[in-house]
Each structure stands twice: as structure tokens, then as C-alpha cells.
Amino acid sequence: MKVLIPSPLRSYTGQTEVEAGGESLGALLADLDRRYPGIRFRIVDEQGAIRPHIRIFVNGEQEFDLERPLLSSDGVQIVQALSGG
């Protein structure tokens, strides 16, 4: 399935959009990490939770659960939240 990659993580992929697969969101991130080593650690913390500054959308809806099942037709977008003032 297509995965959109935010600018700060493109140093891992070299692309704005990549292909990855998995039966769940967690499996998709593991597949991304196999293809682009180190990228999962920038998305998921040591406790297995999505990092606070990262948002993941599946078919346009924000997702928090790495166990969420995915279909090959789903679209996944990873977004890095901006902060500051």
C-alpha cells in the first residue's frame, strides 16, 4: 500500500511516497523499518506507542492503535506535528 512520508523522515526513504505492506499498522511500520532501517524508531517509542509529535492517518482518519488491521487498498499518511510559538 502507499505510505506518504513527512519531510523530516525523507532522509530515510529519499521519497515522499513509498510502498509497504502489513496486516496491521504495526506490521506496516515493521515493513517500513526493514526497507528503511531506523525509520520506525522515529515514529514509535521504546514502549511501542506512537510518538507524541507523530500523527498517522489511515484513509484520512487519525489512528492511534498499532494493532489496527489494514487492507492492501488502504492509504497511510505519516505526519510530523509542528510545535513552537
PANU-224390 format. One record per atom (N, C-alpha, C, O): residue in one letter; residue number from 1; x, y, z. Coordinates in nm, 2 decimals. Example, Ala and Ser with C-alpha at 12.3 -4.5 7.8 and 13.67 -1.06 7.14 Angstrom:
% residues 2
 resn resi      X      Y      Z
    A    1   1.32  -0.57   0.78
    A    1   1.23  -0.45   0.78
    A    1   1.32  -0.33   0.78
    A    1   1.42  -0.33   0.85
    S    2   1.28  -0.22   0.71
    S    2   1.37  -0.11   0.71
    S    2   1.29   0.00   0.79
    S    2   1.34   0.11   0.80
***
This chain:
% residues 85
 resn resi      X      Y      Z
    M    1   0.08  -0.12   0.00
    M    1   0.00   0.00   0.00
    M    1   0.09   0.12   0.00
    M    1   0.21   0.12   0.03
    K    2   0.03   0.23  -0.04
    K    2   0.10   0.36  -0.04
    K    2   0.11   0.42   0.09
    K    2   0.02   0.43   0.17
    V    3   0.23   0.47   0.13
    V    3   0.26   0.54   0.25
    V    3   0.32   0.67   0.22
    V    3   0.43   0.68   0.16
    L    4   0.26   0.78   0.27
    L    4   0.31   0.92   0.25
    L    4   0.41   0.95   0.36
    L    4   0.37   0.92   0.48
    I    5   0.52   0.99   0.33
    I    5   0.63   1.02   0.43
    I    5   0.65   1.17   0.45
    I    5   0.66   1.24   0.35
    P    6   0.65   1.22   0.58
    P    6   0.67   1.36   0.60
    P    6   0.82   1.40   0.57
    P    6   0.91   1.32   0.57
    S    7   0.84   1.53   0.55
    S    7   0.97   1.58   0.51
    S    7   1.08   1.54   0.61
    S    7   1.19   1.50   0.57
    P    8   1.06   1.55   0.74
    P    8   1.16   1.51   0.84
    P    8   1.21   1.37   0.83
    P    8   1.32   1.34   0.87
    L    9   1.13   1.28   0.77
    L    9   1.16   1.14   0.77
    L    9   1.21   1.10   0.63
    L    9   1.25   0.98   0.60
    R   10   1.21   1.19   0.53
    R   10   1.25   1.16   0.40
    R   10   1.40   1.13   0.38
    R   10   1.44   1.07   0.28
    S   11   1.48   1.16   0.48
    S   11   1.62   1.12   0.48
    S   11   1.64   0.97   0.49
    S   11   1.74   0.92   0.44
    Y   12   1.54   0.90   0.54
    Y   12   1.54   0.76   0.55
    Y   12   1.50   0.70   0.41
    Y   12   1.55   0.60   0.37
    T   13   1.39   0.75   0.35
    T   13   1.34   0.69   0.23
    T   13   1.39   0.76   0.10
    T   13   1.39   0.69   0.00
    G   14   1.42   0.88   0.10
    G   14   1.46   0.95  -0.02
    G   14   1.34   0.98  -0.11
    G   14   1.36   1.03  -0.22
    Q   15   1.22   0.96  -0.06
    Q   15   1.10   0.97  -0.14
    Q   15   0.98   1.03  -0.05
    Q   15   0.98   1.01   0.07
    T   16   0.89   1.09  -0.12
    T   16   0.77   1.14  -0.05
    T   16   0.66   1.03  -0.03
    T   16   0.58   1.04   0.06
    E   17   0.67   0.93  -0.11
    E   17   0.57   0.82  -0.11
    E   17   0.64   0.69  -0.13
    E   17   0.72   0.68  -0.23
    V   18   0.61   0.59  -0.05
    V   18   0.68   0.46  -0.06
    V   18   0.57   0.35  -0.06
    V   18   0.45   0.38  -0.02
    E   19   0.61   0.23  -0.09
    E   19   0.52   0.11  -0.08
    E   19   0.56   0.03   0.04
    E   19   0.68   0.01   0.06
    A   20   0.47  -0.02   0.11
    A   20   0.49  -0.11   0.23
    A   20   0.37  -0.19   0.25
    A   20   0.26  -0.16   0.19
    G   21   0.39  -0.30   0.32
    G   21   0.27  -0.39   0.34
    G   21   0.27  -0.44   0.49
    G   21   0.37  -0.42   0.56
    G   22   0.16  -0.49   0.52
    G   22   0.14  -0.54   0.66
    G   22  -0.01  -0.56   0.69
    G   22  -0.09  -0.49   0.63
    E   23  -0.04  -0.66   0.77
    E   23  -0.18  -0.69   0.80
    E   23  -0.23  -0.59   0.91
    E   23  -0.35  -0.59   0.94
    S   24  -0.14  -0.52   0.98
    S   24  -0.18  -0.42   1.08
    S   24  -0.09  -0.30   1.06
    S   24   0.01  -0.30   0.99
    L   25  -0.12  -0.19   1.13
    L   25  -0.04  -0.07   1.13
    L   25   0.10  -0.10   1.18
    L   25   0.20  -0.05   1.13
    G   26   0.11  -0.18   1.29
    G   26   0.24  -0.21   1.35
    G   26   0.32  -0.29   1.25
    G   26   0.44  -0.27   1.24
    A   27   0.26  -0.39   1.18
    A   27   0.33  -0.47   1.08
    A   27   0.37  -0.38   0.96
    A   27   0.48  -0.41   0.91
    L   28   0.29  -0.28   0.93
    L   28   0.33  -0.19   0.82
    L   28   0.46  -0.11   0.86
    L   28   0.55  -0.10   0.78
    L   29   0.46  -0.07   0.98
    L   29   0.58   0.01   1.03
    L   29   0.70  -0.08   1.04
    L   29   0.81  -0.04   1.01
    A   30   0.68  -0.21   1.08
    A   30   0.79  -0.30   1.08
    A   30   0.85  -0.33   0.94
    A   30   0.97  -0.34   0.91
    D   31   0.75  -0.33   0.84
    D   31   0.80  -0.35   0.70
    D   31   0.87  -0.23   0.65
    D   31   0.97  -0.24   0.58
    L   32   0.82  -0.11   0.69
    L   32   0.90   0.02   0.65
    L   32   1.04   0.01   0.71
    L   32   1.13   0.05   0.65
    D   33   1.05  -0.04   0.84
    D   33   1.18  -0.04   0.90
    D   33   1.27  -0.14   0.83
    D   33   1.39  -0.12   0.83
    R   34   1.22  -0.25   0.78
    R   34   1.30  -0.34   0.71
    R   34   1.36  -0.28   0.58
    R   34   1.47  -0.30   0.54
    R   35   1.27  -0.20   0.52
    R   35   1.31  -0.14   0.39
    R   35   1.40  -0.01   0.41
    R   35   1.49   0.02   0.34
    Y   36   1.37   0.06   0.52
    Y   36   1.44   0.18   0.55
    Y   36   1.48   0.18   0.70
    Y   36   1.41   0.24   0.79
    P   37   1.59   0.11   0.73
    P   37   1.63   0.09   0.87
    P   37   1.63   0.22   0.95
    P   37   1.69   0.32   0.91
    G   38   1.57   0.22   1.07
    G   38   1.58   0.33   1.16
    G   38   1.45   0.41   1.16
    G   38   1.43   0.49   1.25
    I   39   1.37   0.40   1.06
    I   39   1.25   0.49   1.05
    I   39   1.15   0.46   1.15
    I   39   1.08   0.55   1.20
    R   40   1.13   0.34   1.19
    R   40   1.03   0.30   1.29
    R   40   1.06   0.37   1.43
    R   40   0.96   0.41   1.49
    F   41   1.18   0.37   1.47
    F   41   1.22   0.43   1.59
    F   41   1.18   0.58   1.60
    F   41   1.16   0.64   1.70
    R   42   1.18   0.65   1.48
    R   42   1.14   0.79   1.48
    R   42   0.99   0.81   1.49
    R   42   0.94   0.92   1.51
    I   43   0.91   0.70   1.47
    I   43   0.77   0.70   1.47
    I   43   0.71   0.64   1.60
    I   43   0.61   0.69   1.65
    V   44   0.77   0.54   1.65
    V   44   0.72   0.46   1.77
    V   44   0.83   0.46   1.87
    V   44   0.95   0.44   1.85
    D   45   0.79   0.49   2.00
    D   45   0.89   0.50   2.11
    D   45   0.92   0.36   2.16
    D   45   0.87   0.26   2.11
    E   46   1.00   0.36   2.27
    E   46   1.05   0.23   2.33
    E   46   0.94   0.15   2.39
    E   46   0.95   0.03   2.41
    Q   47   0.83   0.21   2.43
    Q   47   0.72   0.14   2.49
    Q   47   0.62   0.10   2.38
    Q   47   0.51   0.04   2.42
    G   48   0.65   0.12   2.26
    G   48   0.56   0.07   2.15
    G   48   0.44   0.16   2.12
    G   48   0.34   0.12   2.06
    A   49   0.45   0.29   2.16
    A   49   0.35   0.39   2.14
    A   49   0.39   0.49   2.03
    A   49   0.51   0.51   2.02
    I   50   0.29   0.54   1.95
    I   50   0.33   0.64   1.85
    I   50   0.38   0.76   1.93
    I   50   0.32   0.81   2.02
    R   51   0.49   0.81   1.88
    R   51   0.55   0.93   1.95
    R   51   0.45   1.05   1.94
    R   51   0.37   1.06   1.85
    P   52   0.46   1.14   2.05
    P   52   0.36   1.25   2.06
    P   52   0.36   1.34   1.94
    P   52   0.26   1.40   1.91
    H   53   0.47   1.36   1.88
    H   53   0.48   1.46   1.77
    H   53   0.45   1.39   1.63
    H   53   0.46   1.46   1.53
    I   54   0.41   1.27   1.63
    I   54   0.38   1.20   1.51
    I   54   0.22   1.17   1.50
    I   54   0.17   1.13   1.60
    R   55   0.17   1.19   1.39
    R   55   0.03   1.15   1.36
    R   55   0.02   1.06   1.24
    R   55   0.10   1.08   1.14
    I   56  -0.06   0.95   1.25
    I   56  -0.07   0.86   1.15
    I   56  -0.22   0.86   1.11
    I   56  -0.31   0.84   1.19
    F   57  -0.24   0.87   0.98
    F   57  -0.38   0.87   0.92
    F   57  -0.39   0.75   0.83
    F   57  -0.31   0.72   0.75
    V   58  -0.50   0.68   0.85
    V   58  -0.54   0.57   0.76
    V   58  -0.67   0.61   0.69
    V   58  -0.77   0.63   0.75
    N   59  -0.66   0.62   0.56
    N   59  -0.77   0.66   0.48
    N   59  -0.83   0.79   0.53
    N   59  -0.95   0.81   0.53
    G   60  -0.74   0.88   0.57
    G   60  -0.78   1.02   0.61
    G   60  -0.83   1.03   0.76
    G   60  -0.86   1.14   0.80
    E   61  -0.83   0.92   0.83
    E   61  -0.87   0.92   0.97
    E   61  -0.75   0.89   1.06
    E   61  -0.68   0.80   1.04
    Q   62  -0.74   0.98   1.16
    Q   62  -0.62   0.96   1.26
    Q   62  -0.63   0.83   1.33
    Q   62  -0.74   0.79   1.37
    E   63  -0.52   0.76   1.34
    E   63  -0.52   0.62   1.40
    E   63  -0.42   0.62   1.51
    E   63  -0.31   0.68   1.50
    F   64  -0.45   0.56   1.63
    F   64  -0.36   0.56   1.74
    F   64  -0.32   0.41   1.78
    F   64  -0.22   0.39   1.85
    D   65  -0.39   0.32   1.72
    D   65  -0.38   0.18   1.76
    D   65  -0.29   0.10   1.65
    D   65  -0.33   0.09   1.54
    L   66  -0.17   0.06   1.70
    L   66  -0.08  -0.01   1.61
    L   66  -0.14  -0.15   1.57
    L   66  -0.09  -0.21   1.48
    E   67  -0.24  -0.20   1.64
    E   67  -0.30  -0.33   1.61
    E   67  -0.41  -0.31   1.50
    E   67  -0.47  -0.41   1.46
    R   68  -0.44  -0.19   1.46
    R   68  -0.54  -0.17   1.36
    R   68  -0.52  -0.25   1.24
    R   68  -0.41  -0.24   1.18
    P   69  -0.61  -0.33   1.19
    P   69  -0.60  -0.41   1.07
    P   69  -0.59  -0.32   0.95
    P   69  -0.66  -0.21   0.95
    L   70  -0.52  -0.36   0.85
    L   70  -0.51  -0.28   0.73
    L   70  -0.54  -0.37   0.61
    L   70  -0.52  -0.49   0.61
    L   71  -0.59  -0.30   0.50
    L   71  -0.62  -0.37   0.38
    L   71  -0.52  -0.32   0.27
    L   71  -0.47  -0.21   0.29
    S   72  -0.49  -0.40   0.17
    S   72  -0.39  -0.35   0.07
    S   72  -0.44  -0.23   0.00
    S   72  -0.36  -0.16  -0.06
    S   73  -0.57  -0.20   0.00
    S   73  -0.62  -0.08  -0.07
    S   73  -0.62   0.05   0.02
    S   73  -0.65   0.15  -0.02
    D   74  -0.58   0.03   0.15
    D   74  -0.57   0.15   0.24
    D   74  -0.46   0.24   0.21
    D   74  -0.36   0.20   0.15
    G   75  -0.48   0.37   0.24
    G   75  -0.37   0.47   0.22
    G   75  -0.33   0.51   0.36
    G   75  -0.41   0.54   0.45
    V   76  -0.20   0.52   0.38
    V   76  -0.14   0.56   0.51
    V   76  -0.06   0.69   0.49
    V   76   0.02   0.70   0.40
    Q   77  -0.08   0.78   0.58
    Q   77  -0.01   0.91   0.58
    Q   77   0.05   0.93   0.71
    Q   77  -0.02   0.93   0.81
    I   78   0.18   0.95   0.72
    I   78   0.25   0.98   0.84
    I   78   0.28   1.13   0.84
    I   78   0.33   1.18   0.74
    V   79   0.25   1.20   0.95
    V   79   0.26   1.34   0.96
    V   79   0.34   1.37   1.08
    V   79   0.31   1.31   1.19
    Q   80   0.43   1.47   1.07
    Q   80   0.50   1.51   1.19
    Q   80   0.44   1.64   1.23
    Q   80   0.44   1.74   1.16
    A   81   0.39   1.65   1.36
    A   81   0.33   1.77   1.41
    A   81   0.43   1.88   1.43
    A   81   0.55   1.84   1.47
    L   82   0.40   2.00   1.41
    L   82   0.49   2.11   1.44
    L   82   0.45   2.18   1.57
    L   82   0.33   2.18   1.61
    S   83   0.55   2.23   1.64
    S   83   0.52   2.30   1.76
    S   83   0.61   2.42   1.77
    S   83   0.71   2.44   1.69
    G   84   0.58   2.50   1.86
    G   84   0.66   2.62   1.88
    G   84   0.57   2.74   1.91
    G   84   0.45   2.73   1.92
    G   85   0.63   2.86   1.91
    G   85   0.55   2.97   1.95
    G   85   0.61   3.10   1.91
    G   85   0.55   3.20   1.94
***
